[in-house]
Amino acid sequence: MKRKAASRYGIAGWLFVALVGLAAGGTADRIAAVVGDRPILESEVQELTVYFRLMTGDTIAPDSSVRAEALNRLIDEALLSQQAQRESIEVSREELLQTVNEQLNAIKERFESEADYQAALEAEGVTERRLKERITDEVRRNLLSRRLLEKAGLIQIYISPTEVERFYNEHRDSIARVPGRVKLAHILIMIKPSDSVESAVRTRAWEVLELLARGGDFATLARSFSEDAVTRDRGGDWGWRNLSELAPEFQLVLTQLKEGQLSPPVRGRAGYWILQKEAVRSGQVRFRGIFFKVPLTRADTVRARRRANTVRSYALSGVPFDSLARIYSDDPETSKEGGYLGEFFLEGLMPPFDRVLAQLNTGDISEPVLSEHGFHIIRVIEKQPERLLTLGEMQDEIRNYLYQQEFSRRLRSYLDRIRREIFVEIKRDE
């Protein structure tokens, strides 16, 4: 079953963007454009280019087009700032400090602790004072620009209820859809071999280990006894592997072995392994292995299904599901959490769980579901089907969107007008 990924991509993004330019401030620079008496430096353009990339996640657009967009944005900001000066529009120190502190606090809140925030600053090689100066410059420009637009009457925009309703009706299939979600818990009953089969395979593994201990050649014995089709003909050679990408039981054993040392038989998912560590280098390990498969039979499957049905009957009779998970589940990761799996998008579930969950509702407990891991007994903690938000739920968001669209249109028209009045020169690349 696919877990919902909890992305944290954007947590430090803003601060990172703010710091990119600050850290690069000491590099050689050139003038990219001049607006009135204000030069726009190439470092400013590059800084904003990085910002656009990070905020949009766009890695396809060519650098030239993103840079052009960044340069135009800086020219627009400079035009607004200089027009504000011409019309003697000012911002009070108290208002400026209040806004700056609010933004700085908002950045800090994106970190789990003050220590994490300070560590991020240190990692980028800047001080909090320098970051605050950067934010102050941006806030001053934004406040001046807003006052200017207010004076020009550009912010007095009225969006009627009819416009909002028309937009909703035309776009609701794309903007109002809320994907279905489900919170799940499960109990995993693995299909296990009989004790006699398990014991026989384990005994054979120990017998081969004894041959190795007496001086037997690992590669020769691997070709004779290993049941791993991939490495058997290579004498059990796994080559160089990243330690972090190996199965947990391999990681545990290989980190404890010395070079050249043999492990005792290690129980893996499908059988026993004898491992020999050959060499290590940064983050990687080279080793050999001999695999002894523990075969599963139809009787093993029937026995596991019977056990799963028994556990399910306990749940249906009222025994708390989380208690049953702690006692019976073979999933070590979730059993200690009472079987809790997490929250998923319904459309992201993989077969056979998508088909099963489509038939269940909040509070239901499934029949045993067979997967490659065994039988799952699934409890639906909460299920929220896909739905469309109503006009009432979306009207504020739509009104704000339409407001921003109209505001952008008026702003563009205003900028085009003042650009004819203020000197603007874009420097060509040398």
SVG drawing of the C-alpha trace seen along z (x, -y; Angstrom):
<svg xmlns="http://www.w3.org/2000/svg" viewBox="-25 -65 66 96">
<polyline fill="none" stroke="black" stroke-width="0.4" points="0.0,0.0 1.4,-3.4 2.0,-5.8 1.1,-9.5 4.4,-11.4 4.7,-14.3 6.7,-16.8 8.6,-19.5 10.1,-21.1 8.8,-24.5 9.6,-24.9 12.9,-26.6 12.5,-27.7 11.8,-31.3 14.7,-31.7 17.0,-29.8 15.9,-32.2 16.6,-35.2 20.0,-33.9 21.1,-32.9 21.5,-36.5 23.1,-37.6 25.7,-34.8 26.6,-35.8 26.8,-39.5 30.6,-39.5 30.9,-38.2 31.9,-40.5 28.8,-42.3 27.7,-44.4 24.7,-46.7 21.9,-44.8 19.5,-47.9 19.0,-51.4 15.7,-52.8 15.8,-56.6 18.8,-57.0 18.7,-53.4 21.0,-50.8 19.8,-47.2 22.7,-44.8 23.1,-41.4 23.3,-39.8 19.8,-41.0 18.5,-39.5 20.2,-36.2 18.8,-36.2 15.3,-36.7 15.8,-34.1 16.6,-31.5 13.5,-32.6 11.3,-32.1 12.7,-28.6 12.2,-27.6 8.7,-29.0 7.3,-27.5 9.3,-24.3 9.9,-24.9 13.0,-23.2 12.0,-23.2 11.9,-26.9 15.2,-28.1 17.4,-30.3 17.1,-33.1 13.3,-33.4 13.3,-33.1 16.0,-35.7 14.0,-38.1 11.0,-37.6 13.1,-38.4 14.6,-41.5 11.2,-42.8 9.9,-42.3 12.9,-44.3 12.3,-47.1 8.6,-47.3 9.5,-47.5 12.0,-50.2 9.5,-52.2 6.9,-52.0 9.5,-53.0 10.7,-56.0 7.2,-57.1 6.4,-56.9 9.3,-59.2 8.1,-61.7 4.7,-61.8 6.2,-62.2 4.6,-59.0 6.2,-57.7 6.0,-54.9 6.2,-55.5 9.0,-53.8 6.5,-52.1 4.6,-50.6 7.8,-49.4 9.2,-47.8 5.9,-46.1 5.6,-44.5 9.3,-43.5 9.0,-41.8 5.8,-40.0 7.6,-38.6 10.7,-37.7 8.6,-35.8 6.8,-34.0 10.1,-32.8 11.2,-31.6 7.9,-29.7 8.7,-27.6 11.5,-26.0 10.9,-23.5 13.1,-25.4 15.2,-28.5 18.3,-26.3 17.2,-25.0 16.7,-28.6 20.1,-29.7 21.7,-26.6 20.1,-27.5 21.5,-31.0 24.9,-29.7 24.9,-27.2 24.2,-30.0 26.9,-32.2 24.7,-35.2 23.6,-36.9 20.1,-37.6 20.9,-41.3 21.7,-41.0 18.5,-39.0 16.5,-41.6 18.0,-44.4 17.0,-42.4 13.4,-42.0 13.3,-45.7 14.2,-46.7 11.5,-44.5 8.8,-45.6 9.6,-49.3 9.3,-48.9 6.0,-46.9 4.4,-49.4 5.4,-52.4 4.1,-50.7 0.7,-49.9 0.3,-53.5 1.0,-54.7 -1.6,-52.4 -4.1,-53.4 -3.6,-57.0 -4.1,-56.2 -7.4,-54.4 -6.2,-51.0 -7.1,-49.1 -10.8,-50.1 -12.0,-47.1 -15.5,-45.6 -16.2,-42.0 -19.9,-41.3 -21.6,-38.1 -22.7,-37.5 -19.1,-37.5 -18.1,-35.1 -21.0,-32.7 -20.2,-32.8 -16.6,-31.9 -17.6,-29.0 -20.0,-27.5 -17.5,-27.7 -14.5,-26.2 -15.9,-24.2 -14.9,-20.8 -11.3,-21.9 -11.1,-24.2 -13.7,-22.8 -12.8,-19.1 -11.6,-17.8 -9.9,-14.4 -11.2,-11.5 -9.1,-10.6 -9.0,-7.7 -7.3,-7.0 -6.4,-3.3 -5.1,-0.8 -4.3,2.8 -3.2,6.1 -0.8,8.1 -0.8,11.9 2.2,13.1 2.3,16.5 4.8,18.5 6.3,22.0 5.7,24.8 8.1,25.2 9.6,28.4 10.4,26.8 11.8,23.7 14.0,25.9 15.3,28.0 16.4,25.0 18.0,23.4 19.9,26.6 21.2,26.8 22.4,23.2 24.4,24.0 25.9,27.1 27.2,24.9 28.5,22.4 30.4,25.2 32.0,26.0 33.0,22.4 34.5,22.3 36.6,25.3 38.2,23.4 35.7,24.0 35.9,21.5 32.9,19.1 32.5,18.7 32.6,22.4 30.1,23.2 27.8,20.4 27.7,21.9 26.8,25.3 24.3,24.3 22.9,20.8 19.3,20.6 19.7,16.9 19.4,16.9 21.0,13.5 24.3,14.1 24.7,17.8 26.7,18.0 28.9,15.2 29.9,17.1 27.5,15.1 29.2,11.8 26.9,8.8 29.5,6.3 29.6,2.8 26.3,1.7 25.1,-1.4 24.7,-0.2 21.6,-2.4 19.8,-0.8 20.1,2.8 17.4,4.6 17.5,3.7 18.7,7.2 21.6,6.9 22.5,3.4 22.5,4.6 24.7,7.6 27.2,6.0 27.8,3.0 28.8,5.4 31.1,7.7 34.8,7.1 36.3,7.4 36.6,11.1 34.3,12.2 31.3,14.6 27.9,14.1 25.7,16.8 22.6,17.6 20.4,14.5 16.7,14.8 15.5,12.6 12.1,12.2 12.2,15.4 14.9,17.5 18.3,17.6 21.5,15.8 25.1,16.4 27.0,13.2 30.7,12.5 31.9,8.9 34.8,8.3 35.5,4.5 34.1,1.1 34.4,-2.4 32.5,-5.6 28.9,-4.6 29.4,-1.3 30.1,2.3 31.2,5.2 30.0,8.7 29.0,12.2 26.0,14.2 24.6,17.8 20.8,18.0 18.7,20.8 15.1,20.4 12.3,21.4 9.6,22.8 5.9,21.9 3.1,24.3 -0.6,24.1 -1.1,25.4 0.9,22.4 -1.4,20.0 -4.5,21.7 -3.2,21.6 -2.4,17.9 -5.9,17.1 -7.5,19.1 -5.5,17.0 -6.5,13.8 -10.2,14.7 -9.9,15.5 -8.3,12.1 -11.0,10.4 -13.7,12.2 -12.2,10.8 -12.3,7.3 -15.9,7.7 -16.9,8.9 -15.7,5.6 -12.1,6.2 -10.3,2.9 -8.5,3.1 -5.4,1.3 -5.0,3.9 -5.3,6.8 -2.7,5.1 -0.2,4.9 -0.8,8.6 -1.2,10.3 0.2,8.0 3.4,9.2 4.1,5.6 6.8,4.4 6.5,0.8 2.8,0.3 1.9,2.9 3.4,0.7 1.1,-2.1 -2.0,0.0 -1.8,0.8 -2.2,-2.8 -1.0,-3.2 -1.7,-6.9 -3.9,-9.0 -4.1,-8.3 -5.7,-9.8 -8.3,-7.2 -7.1,-7.6 -3.5,-6.9 -4.2,-3.4 -2.6,-0.5 -4.3,2.8 -5.8,4.8 -6.4,2.1 -8.1,-0.4 -10.8,2.2 -11.3,3.2 -11.5,-0.3 -14.0,-1.3 -16.5,1.0 -15.8,-0.1 -16.9,-3.0 -15.9,-4.6 -15.7,-2.1 -15.8,1.0 -13.3,3.9 -12.3,5.7 -12.1,9.4 -8.5,10.6 -6.8,9.1 -3.9,11.0 -0.8,9.1 2.8,10.0 3.3,9.4 0.5,11.7 -3.1,11.2 -4.2,7.7 -7.2,7.0 -8.0,3.3 -10.0,1.0 -11.3,-2.2 -10.8,-4.9 -12.3,-7.7 -13.3,-8.0 -14.0,-11.2 -15.3,-10.6 -14.4,-12.9 -16.7,-15.9 -17.1,-19.4 -16.9,-22.4 -20.0,-24.6 -20.2,-28.1 -20.6,-29.3 -17.4,-27.5 -15.4,-29.0 -16.8,-32.4 -14.2,-34.2 -11.3,-32.5 -12.8,-33.1 -13.5,-36.8 -9.9,-37.2 -8.6,-35.5 -10.7,-37.7 -9.6,-40.8 -6.0,-39.9 -6.6,-39.3 -8.2,-42.8 -5.5,-44.3 -2.7,-42.9 -4.4,-44.2 -4.7,-47.7 -1.2,-47.6 0.3,-46.6 -1.5,-49.4 -0.2,-51.9 3.4,-50.6 3.3,-51.0 2.2,-54.6 4.9,-55.6 7.6,-53.7 7.1,-56.3 7.8,-59.0 10.9,-57.5 14.2,-56.7 14.7,-52.9 17.7,-51.3 18.4,-47.6 22.1,-46.8 23.2,-44.2 25.4,-41.3 29.1,-42.2"/>
</svg>
